[in-house]
Amino acid sequence: MTNDVNLYMTLAATSLAGLGMVTAAGLSGWRSWLTLKREELHGHQAIGAPAADAGVPTAASRIEIADLKERLRKLEAIAAGVDL
């Protein structure tokens, strides 16, 4: 009889501890998500997000964009069956 009581008390304590850990992890994730959304609403840069270009694009970025456009044009021509 006492063996059953000890088993049930141990099982209840372990279950309660596990539930507490899952709840703490969920609360931590929820707070982090709220912080992220709050920063997005206020216009701050999110953690891990790339920095936004506020100025005029540089010459290197313009060349890179032109190169990408040319590649895209060639791929579209290939897809359409046009011989370059």
Jmol script that loads the backbone (N, CA, C; Angstrom):
load data "model"
ATOM      1  N   MET A   1       0.824  -1.192   0.000  1.00  0.00           N
ATOM      2  CA  MET A   1       0.000   0.000   0.000  1.00  0.00           C
ATOM      3  C   MET A   1       0.873   1.263   0.000  1.00  0.00           C
ATOM      4  N   THR A   2       1.897   1.303   0.876  1.00  0.00           N
ATOM      5  CA  THR A   2       2.764   2.483   0.927  1.00  0.00           C
ATOM      6  C   THR A   2       3.596   2.602  -0.344  1.00  0.00           C
ATOM      7  N   ASN A   3       3.873   1.469  -0.965  1.00  0.00           N
ATOM      8  CA  ASN A   3       4.619   1.478  -2.209  1.00  0.00           C
ATOM      9  C   ASN A   3       3.812   2.160  -3.310  1.00  0.00           C
ATOM     10  N   ASP A   4       2.494   1.926  -3.336  1.00  0.00           N
ATOM     11  CA  ASP A   4       1.629   2.572  -4.326  1.00  0.00           C
ATOM     12  C   ASP A   4       1.559   4.075  -4.095  1.00  0.00           C
ATOM     13  N   VAL A   5       1.495   4.493  -2.845  1.00  0.00           N
ATOM     14  CA  VAL A   5       1.420   5.920  -2.526  1.00  0.00           C
ATOM     15  C   VAL A   5       2.701   6.622  -2.971  1.00  0.00           C
ATOM     16  N   ASN A   6       3.835   6.011  -2.696  1.00  0.00           N
ATOM     17  CA  ASN A   6       5.108   6.610  -3.112  1.00  0.00           C
ATOM     18  C   ASN A   6       5.194   6.697  -4.638  1.00  0.00           C
ATOM     19  N   LEU A   7       4.713   5.690  -5.328  1.00  0.00           N
ATOM     20  CA  LEU A   7       4.730   5.699  -6.785  1.00  0.00           C
ATOM     21  C   LEU A   7       3.861   6.829  -7.329  1.00  0.00           C
ATOM     22  N   TYR A   8       2.679   6.982  -6.775  1.00  0.00           N
ATOM     23  CA  TYR A   8       1.774   8.033  -7.239  1.00  0.00           C
ATOM     24  C   TYR A   8       2.309   9.434  -6.915  1.00  0.00           C
ATOM     25  N   MET A   9       2.922   9.595  -5.764  1.00  0.00           N
ATOM     26  CA  MET A   9       3.484  10.902  -5.397  1.00  0.00           C
ATOM     27  C   MET A   9       4.670  11.250  -6.311  1.00  0.00           C
ATOM     28  N   THR A  10       5.509  10.259  -6.595  1.00  0.00           N
ATOM     29  CA  THR A  10       6.648  10.487  -7.488  1.00  0.00           C
ATOM     30  C   THR A  10       6.171  10.820  -8.896  1.00  0.00           C
ATOM     31  N   LEU A  11       5.174  10.092  -9.360  1.00  0.00           N
ATOM     32  CA  LEU A  11       4.620  10.343 -10.688  1.00  0.00           C
ATOM     33  C   LEU A  11       3.982  11.734 -10.767  1.00  0.00           C
ATOM     34  N   ALA A  12       3.271  12.129  -9.729  1.00  0.00           N
ATOM     35  CA  ALA A  12       2.633  13.450  -9.711  1.00  0.00           C
ATOM     36  C   ALA A  12       3.681  14.557  -9.675  1.00  0.00           C
ATOM     37  N   ALA A  13       4.724  14.391  -8.851  1.00  0.00           N
ATOM     38  CA  ALA A  13       5.771  15.406  -8.757  1.00  0.00           C
ATOM     39  C   ALA A  13       6.531  15.536 -10.075  1.00  0.00           C
ATOM     40  N   THR A  14       6.826  14.413 -10.708  1.00  0.00           N
ATOM     41  CA  THR A  14       7.532  14.438 -11.986  1.00  0.00           C
ATOM     42  C   THR A  14       6.677  15.092 -13.070  1.00  0.00           C
ATOM     43  N   SER A  15       5.413  14.778 -13.082  1.00  0.00           N
ATOM     44  CA  SER A  15       4.502  15.371 -14.065  1.00  0.00           C
ATOM     45  C   SER A  15       4.388  16.873 -13.855  1.00  0.00           C
ATOM     46  N   LEU A  16       4.292  17.296 -12.602  1.00  0.00           N
ATOM     47  CA  LEU A  16       4.190  18.717 -12.307  1.00  0.00           C
ATOM     48  C   LEU A  16       5.465  19.455 -12.714  1.00  0.00           C
ATOM     49  N   ALA A  17       6.624  18.848 -12.470  1.00  0.00           N
ATOM     50  CA  ALA A  17       7.893  19.469 -12.869  1.00  0.00           C
ATOM     51  C   ALA A  17       7.989  19.569 -14.393  1.00  0.00           C
ATOM     52  N   GLY A  18       7.578  18.527 -15.094  1.00  0.00           N
ATOM     53  CA  GLY A  18       7.605  18.558 -16.557  1.00  0.00           C
ATOM     54  C   GLY A  18       6.673  19.613 -17.120  1.00  0.00           C
ATOM     55  N   LEU A  19       5.489  19.714 -16.547  1.00  0.00           N
ATOM     56  CA  LEU A  19       4.531  20.729 -16.983  1.00  0.00           C
ATOM     57  C   LEU A  19       5.079  22.129 -16.732  1.00  0.00           C
ATOM     58  N   GLY A  20       5.767  22.310 -15.617  1.00  0.00           N
ATOM     59  CA  GLY A  20       6.379  23.607 -15.319  1.00  0.00           C
ATOM     60  C   GLY A  20       7.453  23.982 -16.319  1.00  0.00           C
ATOM     61  N   MET A  21       8.270  22.997 -16.715  1.00  0.00           N
ATOM     62  CA  MET A  21       9.321  23.279 -17.697  1.00  0.00           C
ATOM     63  C   MET A  21       8.739  23.618 -19.067  1.00  0.00           C
ATOM     64  N   VAL A  22       7.709  22.895 -19.484  1.00  0.00           N
ATOM     65  CA  VAL A  22       7.078  23.182 -20.772  1.00  0.00           C
ATOM     66  C   VAL A  22       6.415  24.555 -20.742  1.00  0.00           C
ATOM     67  N   THR A  23       5.784  24.891 -19.638  1.00  0.00           N
ATOM     68  CA  THR A  23       5.138  26.191 -19.509  1.00  0.00           C
ATOM     69  C   THR A  23       6.165  27.318 -19.533  1.00  0.00           C
ATOM     70  N   ALA A  24       7.288  27.146 -18.838  1.00  0.00           N
ATOM     71  CA  ALA A  24       8.335  28.167 -18.826  1.00  0.00           C
ATOM     72  C   ALA A  24       8.922  28.376 -20.222  1.00  0.00           C
ATOM     73  N   ALA A  25       9.141  27.290 -20.952  1.00  0.00           N
ATOM     74  CA  ALA A  25       9.680  27.411 -22.311  1.00  0.00           C
ATOM     75  C   ALA A  25       8.680  28.106 -23.233  1.00  0.00           C
ATOM     76  N   GLY A  26       7.423  27.764 -23.096  1.00  0.00           N
ATOM     77  CA  GLY A  26       6.395  28.416 -23.912  1.00  0.00           C
ATOM     78  C   GLY A  26       6.274  29.895 -23.603  1.00  0.00           C
ATOM     79  N   LEU A  27       6.348  30.252 -22.326  1.00  0.00           N
ATOM     80  CA  LEU A  27       6.269  31.653 -21.940  1.00  0.00           C
ATOM     81  C   LEU A  27       7.462  32.441 -22.454  1.00  0.00           C
ATOM     82  N   SER A  28       8.633  31.839 -22.419  1.00  0.00           N
ATOM     83  CA  SER A  28       9.829  32.504 -22.939  1.00  0.00           C
ATOM     84  C   SER A  28       9.703  32.750 -24.442  1.00  0.00           C
ATOM     85  N   GLY A  29       9.227  31.747 -25.170  1.00  0.00           N
ATOM     86  CA  GLY A  29       9.023  31.920 -26.610  1.00  0.00           C
ATOM     87  C   GLY A  29       7.981  32.973 -26.923  1.00  0.00           C
ATOM     88  N   TRP A  30       6.913  33.007 -26.157  1.00  0.00           N
ATOM     89  CA  TRP A  30       5.842  33.995 -26.356  1.00  0.00           C
ATOM     90  C   TRP A  30       6.369  35.403 -26.140  1.00  0.00           C
ATOM     91  N   ARG A  31       7.153  35.588 -25.074  1.00  0.00           N
ATOM     92  CA  ARG A  31       7.714  36.922 -24.799  1.00  0.00           C
ATOM     93  C   ARG A  31       8.667  37.352 -25.903  1.00  0.00           C
ATOM     94  N   SER A  32       9.473  36.430 -26.395  1.00  0.00           N
ATOM     95  CA  SER A  32      10.400  36.759 -27.482  1.00  0.00           C
ATOM     96  C   SER A  32       9.640  37.126 -28.753  1.00  0.00           C
ATOM     97  N   TRP A  33       8.561  36.399 -29.039  1.00  0.00           N
ATOM     98  CA  TRP A  33       7.765  36.693 -30.223  1.00  0.00           C
ATOM     99  C   TRP A  33       7.105  38.063 -30.095  1.00  0.00           C
ATOM    100  N   LEU A  34       6.597  38.381 -28.897  1.00  0.00           N
ATOM    101  CA  LEU A  34       5.991  39.696 -28.686  1.00  0.00           C
ATOM    102  C   LEU A  34       7.018  40.811 -28.844  1.00  0.00           C
ATOM    103  N   THR A  35       8.223  40.595 -28.350  1.00  0.00           N
ATOM    104  CA  THR A  35       9.283  41.591 -28.503  1.00  0.00           C
ATOM    105  C   THR A  35       9.615  41.804 -29.976  1.00  0.00           C
ATOM    106  N   LEU A  36       9.695  40.729 -30.739  1.00  0.00           N
ATOM    107  CA  LEU A  36       9.965  40.831 -32.169  1.00  0.00           C
ATOM    108  C   LEU A  36       8.879  41.628 -32.878  1.00  0.00           C
ATOM    109  N   LYS A  37       7.617  41.322 -32.595  1.00  0.00           N
ATOM    110  CA  LYS A  37       6.520  42.033 -33.246  1.00  0.00           C
ATOM    111  C   LYS A  37       6.475  43.493 -32.810  1.00  0.00           C
ATOM    112  N   ARG A  38       6.794  43.769 -31.562  1.00  0.00           N
ATOM    113  CA  ARG A  38       6.807  45.152 -31.084  1.00  0.00           C
ATOM    114  C   ARG A  38       7.878  45.951 -31.823  1.00  0.00           C
ATOM    115  N   GLU A  39       9.061  45.333 -32.019  1.00  0.00           N
ATOM    116  CA  GLU A  39      10.127  46.015 -32.753  1.00  0.00           C
ATOM    117  C   GLU A  39       9.747  46.229 -34.213  1.00  0.00           C
ATOM    118  N   GLU A  40       9.055  45.275 -34.810  1.00  0.00           N
ATOM    119  CA  GLU A  40       8.609  45.436 -36.196  1.00  0.00           C
ATOM    120  C   GLU A  40       7.605  46.577 -36.314  1.00  0.00           C
ATOM    121  N   LEU A  41       6.719  46.700 -35.341  1.00  0.00           N
ATOM    122  CA  LEU A  41       5.722  47.772 -35.383  1.00  0.00           C
ATOM    123  C   LEU A  41       6.351  49.143 -35.197  1.00  0.00           C
ATOM    124  N   HIS A  42       7.388  49.224 -34.406  1.00  0.00           N
ATOM    125  CA  HIS A  42       8.028  50.508 -34.153  1.00  0.00           C
ATOM    126  C   HIS A  42       9.092  50.843 -35.197  1.00  0.00           C
ATOM    127  N   GLY A  43       9.291  49.955 -36.161  1.00  0.00           N
ATOM    128  CA  GLY A  43      10.222  50.244 -37.251  1.00  0.00           C
ATOM    129  C   GLY A  43      11.661  49.938 -36.941  1.00  0.00           C
ATOM    130  N   HIS A  44      11.935  49.293 -35.830  1.00  0.00           N
ATOM    131  CA  HIS A  44      13.310  48.922 -35.536  1.00  0.00           C
ATOM    132  C   HIS A  44      13.694  47.709 -36.343  1.00  0.00           C
ATOM    133  N   GLN A  45      14.984  47.583 -36.536  1.00  0.00           N
ATOM    134  CA  GLN A  45      15.486  46.422 -37.269  1.00  0.00           C
ATOM    135  C   GLN A  45      15.368  45.199 -36.377  1.00  0.00           C
ATOM    136  N   ALA A  46      14.779  44.125 -36.923  1.00  0.00           N
ATOM    137  CA  ALA A  46      14.624  42.884 -36.173  1.00  0.00           C
ATOM    138  C   ALA A  46      15.971  42.182 -36.043  1.00  0.00           C
ATOM    139  N   ILE A  47      16.095  41.368 -35.024  1.00  0.00           N
ATOM    140  CA  ILE A  47      17.324  40.624 -34.800  1.00  0.00           C
ATOM    141  C   ILE A  47      17.532  39.638 -35.946  1.00  0.00           C
ATOM    142  N   GLY A  48      18.706  39.689 -36.560  1.00  0.00           N
ATOM    143  CA  GLY A  48      19.021  38.771 -37.639  1.00  0.00           C
ATOM    144  C   GLY A  48      18.536  39.222 -39.003  1.00  0.00           C
ATOM    145  N   ALA A  49      17.822  40.346 -39.075  1.00  0.00           N
ATOM    146  CA  ALA A  49      17.332  40.840 -40.357  1.00  0.00           C
ATOM    147  C   ALA A  49      18.427  41.652 -41.036  1.00  0.00           C
ATOM    148  N   PRO A  50      18.475  41.643 -42.356  1.00  0.00           N
ATOM    149  CA  PRO A  50      19.486  42.431 -43.050  1.00  0.00           C
ATOM    150  C   PRO A  50      19.207  43.923 -42.920  1.00  0.00           C
ATOM    151  N   ALA A  51      20.253  44.700 -42.924  1.00  0.00           N
ATOM    152  CA  ALA A  51      20.099  46.144 -42.806  1.00  0.00           C
ATOM    153  C   ALA A  51      19.492  46.706 -44.082  1.00  0.00           C
ATOM    154  N   ALA A  52      18.585  47.643 -43.922  1.00  0.00           N
ATOM    155  CA  ALA A  52      17.909  48.247 -45.068  1.00  0.00           C
ATOM    156  C   ALA A  52      18.793  49.356 -45.647  1.00  0.00           C
ATOM    157  N   ASP A  53      18.850  49.444 -46.973  1.00  0.00           N
ATOM    158  CA  ASP A  53      19.592  50.507 -47.637  1.00  0.00           C
ATOM    159  C   ASP A  53      18.752  51.765 -47.636  1.00  0.00           C
ATOM    160  N   ALA A  54      19.232  52.795 -46.953  1.00  0.00           N
ATOM    161  CA  ALA A  54      18.477  54.029 -46.877  1.00  0.00           C
ATOM    162  C   ALA A  54      18.924  55.017 -47.951  1.00  0.00           C
ATOM    163  N   GLY A  55      20.134  54.825 -48.472  1.00  0.00           N
ATOM    164  CA  GLY A  55      20.674  55.773 -49.429  1.00  0.00           C
ATOM    165  C   GLY A  55      20.551  55.314 -50.859  1.00  0.00           C
ATOM    166  N   VAL A  56      21.284  56.009 -51.711  1.00  0.00           N
ATOM    167  CA  VAL A  56      21.329  55.698 -53.136  1.00  0.00           C
ATOM    168  C   VAL A  56      22.149  54.428 -53.328  1.00  0.00           C
ATOM    169  N   PRO A  57      21.716  53.527 -54.226  1.00  0.00           N
ATOM    170  CA  PRO A  57      22.488  52.307 -54.443  1.00  0.00           C
ATOM    171  C   PRO A  57      23.878  52.621 -55.006  1.00  0.00           C
ATOM    172  N   THR A  58      24.826  51.814 -54.626  1.00  0.00           N
ATOM    173  CA  THR A  58      26.195  52.022 -55.085  1.00  0.00           C
ATOM    174  C   THR A  58      26.343  51.523 -56.525  1.00  0.00           C
ATOM    175  N   ALA A  59      27.466  51.856 -57.130  1.00  0.00           N
ATOM    176  CA  ALA A  59      27.722  51.437 -58.513  1.00  0.00           C
ATOM    177  C   ALA A  59      27.808  49.921 -58.604  1.00  0.00           C
ATOM    178  N   ALA A  60      28.404  49.289 -57.597  1.00  0.00           N
ATOM    179  CA  ALA A  60      28.527  47.834 -57.614  1.00  0.00           C
ATOM    180  C   ALA A  60      27.158  47.159 -57.558  1.00  0.00           C
ATOM    181  N   SER A  61      26.271  47.706 -56.745  1.00  0.00           N
ATOM    182  CA  SER A  61      24.944  47.094 -56.663  1.00  0.00           C
ATOM    183  C   SER A  61      24.153  47.332 -57.952  1.00  0.00           C
ATOM    184  N   ARG A  62      24.366  48.470 -58.587  1.00  0.00           N
ATOM    185  CA  ARG A  62      23.691  48.729 -59.868  1.00  0.00           C
ATOM    186  C   ARG A  62      24.173  47.757 -60.937  1.00  0.00           C
ATOM    187  N   ILE A  63      25.474  47.491 -60.955  1.00  0.00           N
ATOM    188  CA  ILE A  63      26.029  46.542 -61.927  1.00  0.00           C
ATOM    189  C   ILE A  63      25.483  45.153 -61.659  1.00  0.00           C
ATOM    190  N   GLU A  64      25.411  44.787 -60.392  1.00  0.00           N
ATOM    191  CA  GLU A  64      24.897  43.469 -60.039  1.00  0.00           C
ATOM    192  C   GLU A  64      23.427  43.321 -60.449  1.00  0.00           C
ATOM    193  N   ILE A  65      22.631  44.342 -60.246  1.00  0.00           N
ATOM    194  CA  ILE A  65      21.223  44.298 -60.647  1.00  0.00           C
ATOM    195  C   ILE A  65      21.092  44.202 -62.163  1.00  0.00           C
ATOM    196  N   ALA A  66      21.926  44.965 -62.879  1.00  0.00           N
ATOM    197  CA  ALA A  66      21.891  44.892 -64.342  1.00  0.00           C
ATOM    198  C   ALA A  66      22.288  43.496 -64.824  1.00  0.00           C
ATOM    199  N   ASP A  67      23.275  42.887 -64.173  1.00  0.00           N
ATOM    200  CA  ASP A  67      23.694  41.535 -64.537  1.00  0.00           C
ATOM    201  C   ASP A  67      22.570  40.531 -64.277  1.00  0.00           C
ATOM    202  N   LEU A  68      21.899  40.678 -63.162  1.00  0.00           N
ATOM    203  CA  LEU A  68      20.780  39.782 -62.857  1.00  0.00           C
ATOM    204  C   LEU A  68      19.638  39.939 -63.856  1.00  0.00           C
ATOM    205  N   LYS A  69      19.370  41.181 -64.254  1.00  0.00           N
ATOM    206  CA  LYS A  69      18.320  41.413 -65.259  1.00  0.00           C
ATOM    207  C   LYS A  69      18.682  40.767 -66.595  1.00  0.00           C
ATOM    208  N   GLU A  70      19.949  40.861 -66.964  1.00  0.00           N
ATOM    209  CA  GLU A  70      20.399  40.250 -68.220  1.00  0.00           C
ATOM    210  C   GLU A  70      20.274  38.732 -68.164  1.00  0.00           C
ATOM    211  N   ARG A  71      20.662  38.142 -67.035  1.00  0.00           N
ATOM    212  CA  ARG A  71      20.519  36.690 -66.879  1.00  0.00           C
ATOM    213  C   ARG A  71      19.049  36.280 -66.956  1.00  0.00           C
ATOM    214  N   LEU A  72      18.197  37.051 -66.318  1.00  0.00           N
ATOM    215  CA  LEU A  72      16.764  36.759 -66.350  1.00  0.00           C
ATOM    216  C   LEU A  72      16.221  36.847 -67.770  1.00  0.00           C
ATOM    217  N   ARG A  73      16.653  37.856 -68.526  1.00  0.00           N
ATOM    218  CA  ARG A  73      16.206  38.000 -69.906  1.00  0.00           C
ATOM    219  C   ARG A  73      16.629  36.792 -70.738  1.00  0.00           C
ATOM    220  N   LYS A  74      17.871  36.342 -70.525  1.00  0.00           N
ATOM    221  CA  LYS A  74      18.350  35.168 -71.261  1.00  0.00           C
ATOM    222  C   LYS A  74      17.576  33.904 -70.879  1.00  0.00           C
ATOM    223  N   LEU A  75      17.296  33.726 -69.598  1.00  0.00           N
ATOM    224  CA  LEU A  75      16.538  32.561 -69.169  1.00  0.00           C
ATOM    225  C   LEU A  75      15.117  32.571 -69.716  1.00  0.00           C
ATOM    226  N   GLU A  76      14.519  33.766 -69.767  1.00  0.00           N
ATOM    227  CA  GLU A  76      13.169  33.862 -70.341  1.00  0.00           C
ATOM    228  C   GLU A  76      13.184  33.550 -71.824  1.00  0.00           C
ATOM    229  N   ALA A  77      14.240  33.967 -72.516  1.00  0.00           N
ATOM    230  CA  ALA A  77      14.360  33.665 -73.946  1.00  0.00           C
ATOM    231  C   ALA A  77      14.534  32.172 -74.171  1.00  0.00           C
ATOM    232  N   ILE A  78      15.326  31.541 -73.338  1.00  0.00           N
ATOM    233  CA  ILE A  78      15.524  30.085 -73.439  1.00  0.00           C
ATOM    234  C   ILE A  78      14.193  29.379 -73.179  1.00  0.00           C
ATOM    235  N   ALA A  79      13.449  29.830 -72.170  1.00  0.00           N
ATOM    236  CA  ALA A  79      12.174  29.194 -71.841  1.00  0.00           C
ATOM    237  C   ALA A  79      11.165  29.385 -72.963  1.00  0.00           C
ATOM    238  N   ALA A  80      11.234  30.500 -73.668  1.00  0.00           N
ATOM    239  CA  ALA A  80      10.301  30.766 -74.751  1.00  0.00           C
ATOM    240  C   ALA A  80      10.732  30.069 -76.035  1.00  0.00           C
ATOM    241  N   GLY A  81      11.951  29.530 -76.066  1.00  0.00           N
ATOM    242  CA  GLY A  81      12.428  28.826 -77.250  1.00  0.00           C
ATOM    243  C   GLY A  81      13.065  29.734 -78.280  1.00  0.00           C
ATOM    244  N   VAL A  82      13.416  30.938 -77.889  1.00  0.00           N
ATOM    245  CA  VAL A  82      14.056  31.883 -78.817  1.00  0.00           C
ATOM    246  C   VAL A  82      15.552  31.610 -78.835  1.00  0.00           C
ATOM    247  N   ASP A  83      16.127  31.552 -80.036  1.00  0.00           N
ATOM    248  CA  ASP A  83      17.561  31.297 -80.160  1.00  0.00           C
ATOM    249  C   ASP A  83      18.288  32.630 -80.057  1.00  0.00           C
ATOM    250  N   LEU A  84      19.249  32.705 -79.120  1.00  0.00           N
ATOM    251  CA  LEU A  84      19.984  33.957 -78.938  1.00  0.00           C
ATOM    252  C   LEU A  84      21.095  34.014 -79.904  1.00  0.00           C
TER     253      LEU A  84
END
end "model"
wireframe off; spacefill off
backbone 0.3
color backbone group
